[in-house]
Amino acid sequence: MSESSEAVILVGRKPTMNYVLATTMPLSEGKKVVLKARGRAISKAVDVAQVVTRRFMKEAEIEAVNLGTEEGRVGADGRPRSVSTIEITIVPKK
């Protein structure tokens, strides 16, 4: 798939329905959507994927779920921290 046929949505602190709307728009155009979240936003990304596929776009399905961990330095002392990540790929059914 080319880059123009994929939409990436970064899930953060906004209300869940904002991300649901942002996800349904590209799906209705036939594009693949990738929801990305880190840390506490992971549960919201899962909620968005479930609401989209079960209520709003029943003709869409979850294609893949990728889990990972990012390591980085946080704070003034620069201690290493690990943050969990998730990528949920949603595609229109063929």
N, C-alpha and C positions, 0 to 999 in steps of 0.2 A: 504494500500500500504506500502511496505517496504521502508526503507530509501534509498536504492539503486535505486529505481524507481522514485526518486524525485530530481530535481536540483534546487538549490536556487541561484538566481543572484541578487547581490546587485547593484542597479543602482546609479551612482554617476556623476562624471564630464566628463567622457570619451564621445566621439561622439556617437550619437544614434545608428549608424550602427554597432558599436562594440558590443553593447548589443543585437541587432537584430541577429547577427551571433551567439553570445553566447547562445541565446534562441533557435534558429532553430536547432542547433546540437543535444541537448538532445531530442527535440520533434521528430526529424526524427528517433531517436532510440526508440520511444514509451514511453518516460519518461514524467512525469508531471513536469512543470516548475513553480516556484514561483518567481515573480519579487518583490523585496522589495526596497522601497525608502523612504527617509525622506526629509522634507522641500522642498527646491526648485527643487529637483530631481524628485518630484512626477510627474510633467508634462512630464518629459522625459520618465518615466516608462510607462505612459499612451500612449505616442507616440510609444514606443517600442511594446507594446501589440497590438496596432492597425496596425502597419506596418507588424508585424508577422502574424496576423490572416487575414489581408485583402490582402496582396501582396505575401508573401513568403510561408506561410504554410496555404493555404485555407482549408486544412483538419484538422486544429486545431481550438479550440474555447476557449473562456474565461469562466472558470467554476465558479470563485468566485472573488469578490473584497472585501477586508476588509480594513476599515479605522480606524485609531486610533490616539491617542495623547500620546507622551512620555513627561514626565516632568523630568527636570534635572537642575543642577546648572551650571551657566555659568559665566565666568569672575572672576576677582580677588575678587569682593565683594560677590560672590556666590549667586546672585539673582536667583530665580527660573524662568525657561523659559519652555514654552510648544512648542513642535515641532510635527507637523502633520506627520503621517506615512500612507503608503499604501502597501498592499500586493495584487498582481494580480496573480491568479492561471490560468495557461493555460494548457490545456490537448489536446492530439490528439483525434479527433473524432473517435468513434467506428464504 
